[in-house]
């Protein structure tokens, strides 16, 4: 069963070349003979006006293989007063630290988390499947060459060989994907404005939404009154009838006692 190895690397308030130097010293890579698939999650605080350009710069650096083999897997941006952005790449181990340094240049790498999934069992299972299917395929090929085979047997062998070939193709794809995860590392970089900018944006957003919230609240009160008014009328009517009956009964008792 694949295990998860957690390596927490937190970098608060570090950025640019200084961060790159520190991070390079603590870079992680799969040891020789191991089958570890590393993933990095980075949170970067950067001036909101520069986020869009920084996401683009990281994307271009990846697509041009500036720091080694690299592929962009996801890019996202949110506008408005609280701007943010994100980019996810799969890159060669040697390019992890440089691309993180580029992303954090002029900003702060507020947090970083690195974890690795151990694929040793998955790799072993896939290799075992490949070997088993290859042996069976070779045996059937030899059996298929026999001159005394009946047509029905030949058809059955051909069908089984097609199934084996499909299984081999899937096993080869699984092996290639596992190798890709081991040989490269997944890096997700999330960009956000500094805390001060986010606070001001939240206050401004609250003021801009004041009118909408006020009118929505008034509308809710009106709807609530409209919904409860019929119920109130019915309750009042029932109460009035009950009180009238109670008073009438009380008067009858008083008249009977006077006799």
Secondary structure, 3 states (H helix, E strand, C coil): CCCEEEEECCCCCECHHHHHHHHHHCCCCCCCCCCEEEEEEEEEECCHHHHHHHHHHHHHHHHCCCCCCEEEEEEEEECCCCCEEEEEEEEEHHHHHHHHHHHHCCCEEEEEEEEEEECHHHHHHHHHHHHHHHHHHHHHHHHHCCCCCCHHHHHHHHHHHHHHHHHHHHHHHHHHHHHHHHHEEEEEEEEECCHHHHHHHHHHHHHHCHHHHHHHHHHHHHHHHHHHHHHHHHHHHHHHHHHHHHHHHHHHHHHHHHC
